[in-house]
């Protein structure tokens, strides 16, 4: 069967700003992206059914026997078995919600007439806060899948202290120096060539992906993922960093999600709890306003290529779009559109040419290129997000 991961239109809107620059299934939660999870469970390479402007980077491949899976659904062993048992022109549903369809059709035209109910629980990432909310459980799932029947590389540093070493796994080239790794509450995964530096305190569940660093003296609480080629420092709790992003200095990041190519300035802090303990409301692109998360703890949602200066202060429940640059004293607003330039004193537009130049320089530091495909995606986001840059309408 040919694996296709499709974007549910409503869920895609709910997951902005992260889905401005990627399909739903390319979101990282746990150790892997959702697409990588399905690929490992099914032993197949995935393609994507997503927005037209993303298809050059995330192409669609169709065949004569296609397995279309909702890209917001995280797989389990039970769900994988149910998906593999689908017959041609059969749909797997959960309370009428479409999980997967097997069909020869080259377009997904709705569920087929034959429906099978999946009765077990489902992990559905249909809101941005669910990325960090389910991250600890997904680290556990991915850790078990990734480390089964494998042997961890050794920790040879005599000054590193470990608790529950059976739940600590190091890939080849991972290095730890004079740190404390506590896996009593959940597993700790250190990816290939990752580095935990001196004095770091880490509590699981925790995932440090390939080539990423935990800097000296960092304090990392559980349920945190640091995607590939990223750096963290200071205090981090229950947060997900997709990859190629840095929060390298002191300051607190909690109950938050950072996209790719982000940079958090030194001593930046995110509030994740309101003083009156009320539920936190978060900007919803789907609603066009703020939505009650139903959660007491919610920090920062930070889109790809966005940056903030030193000592930035983010209120609880702040949403920042793509390629925003935030700086200055005071608390900036709780919703900062894509390509915004400024802070609490006000915003102007971060012009596309300058934003592209910054993105190119950031990627060059990792020996990568901001190619024409990436530029076209950012240009499309710049155009589509103009409606939220209200100051442009006043000028």
LINPERA-V136314 format. One line per field, one symbol per residue. ss: DSSP state (H for helix, E for strand, - for the rest). phi: phi as a letter, one per 30 degrees, with the letter a starting at -180 (. if undefined). burial: # if it has 16 or more other ideal C-beta (glycine too) atoms within 10 Angstrom, else .. Layout:
ss->???
phi->???
burial->???
//
This chain:
ss->-EEEEE--HHHHHH---HHH---HHH-E----EHHHHHHHHH---EEEE--HHH-----------EEEEE--EE--HHHHHHHH-----EEEEE--EEEEEEE----------EEEE-----EE----HHHHH-HHHHHHHHHHHHH-------------EEE-HHHEEE----EE---EEE-----EEE----EE----EEE--EEE----EE----EE---EEEEE--EE--EEE--EEEE--EE----EEE--EEEE--EE----EE--E-------EEEE----EEEE----E--EEE----EE----EE---EEE----EE----E---EE---EEEE--EEEE--HHHHHHHHHHHHH-------HHHHHHHHHHHHHHHHH-HHHHH-
phi->.cdbccddeddeddcdddddcadeddddaidcdddddddddcibdccbcbdedcdddbdcbcbdbcccbddccddbdddeddddddceicbcbbhiddcabcaddcbccjddddbbdccddbccccbddddddcdeddddddddddceibcdddccddcccbbhddccbcdeidbbbhcccccdcldbccdehdbcdeidcbcddabcdeicbcdeidbcddicbcddhbbbbicbbhbbcdlhbbbdcdkcbbhbbcdcicbcdeidbcdbbddcideccbdcdddiadbddicdcacbcbdeidbbddidccdeicccdchcbcajdicdddbcddhcbkaddkbbcddedddddddddddddcibcddddddddddddedddedcddddddd
burial->########..##.##########################.##...######.##..##.......###########..##.##..#...###.#..#######.......##.....#...######################.###....#..#....#.#....#####..###..#####.#######.#####.#################..################################################..#######.....######.....#.#.#.#############..################....############...#.##.#..##.##..##......#...#..##.###..#..##......
//
